[in-house]
Amino acid sequence: MAILTDNLTYNKESNTLSGYASDLKISGGNTSHVVYNPKTQMSQYFNFIKADMDGSGEDTYGWNYQSKEGVNLLIIND
């Protein structure tokens, strides 16, 4: 299932799409995601890069992904 750009925010300075895992109804982690833009009818495939963890390594703050086009995706764990 693709993530719609309508459900993400975009930061032009960091070239990053972001959204909360609960709002997107997905889980982060060592997976890949497809983001689809209904306005352009184009999609990009995002590969897992790394997880942002707390100092103890027990809690995950978010998951980072990147497309081959260089766009970043951050899924925030809430």
C-alpha positions in Angstrom: 0.0 0.0 0.0 1.4 3.4 -1.0 1.7 6.4 1.3 -0.1 9.4 -0.3 1.7 12.8 -0.4 -1.5 14.3 0.8 -0.9 12.7 4.2 2.7 14.0 4.5 4.3 17.4 5.1 7.3 18.6 3.0 10.3 20.5 4.2 12.0 22.1 1.1 15.2 23.0 2.9 15.9 19.4 3.9 14.1 17.8 0.9 12.2 15.7 3.4 8.6 14.3 3.4 7.4 13.4 6.9 4.5 12.0 8.8 3.4 10.3 12.0 3.2 6.5 11.8 -0.2 6.4 13.5 -1.6 9.0 11.1 -0.3 6.9 8.1 -1.5 3.7 9.7 1.9 2.0 9.0 4.8 0.9 11.1 8.3 2.0 10.4 11.4 -0.1 10.6 13.6 -2.0 8.2 11.1 -1.9 5.4 10.6 0.0 2.2 7.8 2.3 1.3 6.2 3.7 -1.9 5.0 7.3 -1.8 2.4 8.3 -4.4 1.5 11.8 -5.5 -2.1 11.9 -6.8 -1.6 15.3 -8.4 1.3 14.2 -10.6 0.3 10.5 -10.7 4.0 9.7 -9.9 5.5 7.5 -7.2 8.9 7.1 -5.6 10.3 4.1 -3.8 12.0 4.8 -0.5 14.6 2.5 1.1 15.3 2.3 4.8 18.4 4.2 5.9 18.4 4.3 9.7 16.4 4.5 12.8 16.6 7.5 15.3 17.0 6.0 18.7 17.2 7.3 22.3 20.5 7.1 24.2 19.6 3.7 25.6 18.8 2.2 22.2 15.4 1.0 23.6 13.1 3.6 22.2 12.7 4.6 18.5 11.9 8.2 17.7 11.6 7.7 13.9 12.7 5.9 10.8 14.6 7.5 7.9 14.3 6.5 4.3 15.6 7.9 1.0 14.6 7.5 -2.7 17.1 7.1 -5.5 16.0 10.6 -6.6 17.5 11.9 -3.3 14.2 12.7 -1.5 14.1 11.9 2.2 11.2 10.4 4.1 10.9 10.5 7.9 8.3 8.4 9.6 7.9 9.7 13.2 7.1 7.1 15.9 4.4 8.5 18.1 
